[in-house]
Amino acid sequence: MTISVGEKIPDITIKTNGPEGPQDISTGELFADKRVVLFAVPGAFTPGCSNTHMPGFVVNADKIFEKGVDTIACMAVNDAFVLDAWQKNQNAQAFTMLADGNAEFTKALGLELDASGAGMGTRCKRFALIADDGVVNYIGVDSKGVKDSSAETVLELLSRT
């Protein structure tokens, strides 16, 4: 079942890129006592993710932070090394990159995508969410294109609150 508005983000340990390589990060700690925007992509370096989804957040990052967001996080079912390279490639140093290599967090959110037909195995659906102190206030999942999970949609919603 997909996580819904009003529900708490599950506490799962995944990876992020640290100064000396991959390090553990607890999603419970990441979301605690903060306003967090999390957007997730089916895969780093894939066309829609690299050409549309990530660039929208890079361009709008300052505006999103101005709306009281403490953290912008980007997640993919890739390893921390791939996400580190993609972060540098996309000039996304302001983001916390979340490597959900085993799709444990993705599955806990109920947002897994079977991309085995394209040779990519289990991935996460394209989505964005806004959470305050670990509680989901908005979740937008796209089955095609980048609309409900776009930076522009997130920014518009943040402007209303």
N, C-alpha and C positions, 0 to 999 in steps of 0.2 A: 504494500500500500504506500502510495506517495505521501510524503510529509505535507501537512496542510498548514494554513494560516492558524496561528494560535498554539501550534505544537512546538516543543522544545527540540533544538538540534541535538542529535545523539552524540555522545562523547566517544569518539573513536580516535585511536592513535594512528596517524598517517605520517607522511614525510614532507619536509620542506627543504629548501636548499639553504645551508648555513655556510659560514666562512670556510669551514674545512670539509664541505661536502654535505651529503644528506643527513638530516637530523630529524628526530621524532618531534611531532607537534600534536598536542591534544586539541581536538576540535572543541571540547568543553571549555578549555582555557582560552582558546582563540576567540570564542564568542562571548565569554563571561564579561559582564559589566561594560560592554561596548556595543556600538551600533556598527554592524558589519554588512557590507555588500559582498555577496559571494556570487560569482558567475562561473559557470562550468561549461566546458567544451568537450565534444566527442574526442578530439585529439589535437595536441600541439602540432603545429606546422601543416595542418590540413587546410585546404583552400578557404572554406567559409570562416574557419576559426582565425586564420592568419590575415585574411583580407577584409573581414567585416567585423566579427565579434570583438576580438581583442583590440583592434584599432579604435573602435568606438569608446572603449573604456580608457584607453591611453589618452585620447584627445579630450575626454570629459572628466578625467581624474580630479583635476583641481576643483571643478564645479561640484563634483560629488563630495569631495572632502569639505567644501564650504557649506554643505547642507548638514554638517554635524556627523558625518561618517568617520569613524575611527580607523577602520581597516577596509581596504578593497582586497579581496582574495580571489584568485583564479585557480580553478581545480580542473584536472584532467586525469583520466586513468592512463597515466604515463609514469615513468620513473622520474625521480628528482633531477637527474642529469639532463634529461630531455627538457624538462620544464625550466631549468636554469638556462639552457641554451636558447630556448624560445623567449624567455623573459628578456635576455640580452638582445636578441634579434628584433624584438618588438619595442624596445626602449620602454619597458614596463617595470622599471626598478621600484616604483612606488607601491607595487602590489606584493602581497604575500602569495607565493606560489605553493599550491597544495598538490602533492603527488600522491594520488590514490591508486598506486600501482596494482594492488590486488582487488580494487573496486569494493573494499569493505565499507567505506563511508558512503559511496554511491548506492550500494545495496541497502544500507541502513536508512538512507533517505528515500528508498523506493524509486530511484531514478536511473536504474540500469538500462542499457540499450544493447540488444544483441546485434552486433555488427559483424558477426562471423561470416555472413554472406559476402562481405567486402574484404574478408581476411584479416579483420581487426579484432576479433574476439569480443569480449564484454567491454563496453565503454559506458560513459554516462551520457544521458540525454543532455541536449543544450538547454540550460536553464540559468536563471538568475533569481536570487532571493535577497530580501532585506530582513535582518534580524536585529532585535534589540534585546540585549542581555540573554542571548541564546534562544529567544522566542521568535518564530517566523511571523513577520508582518505582511510580507508579500512573497509570492512565488509565481514565476512565469516560466512556463516550459514551452519550447518550440519544437514542433515535429518536423517543420520545414522552414527554412529561412531563419532570419534573426529579427524577431519583432518583440515578443513578450519578454525576451531575455536581453534586449539591447540596452546599452548604456543610456540611450535617449529615453527609453521607457522608464528605467530606474530613476534617472534624473527628474523626470516629470513627476513620478510618484513621491520622491523626496521633497520636491518643491511644494507639495500639498500639505506636508506635515510640519 
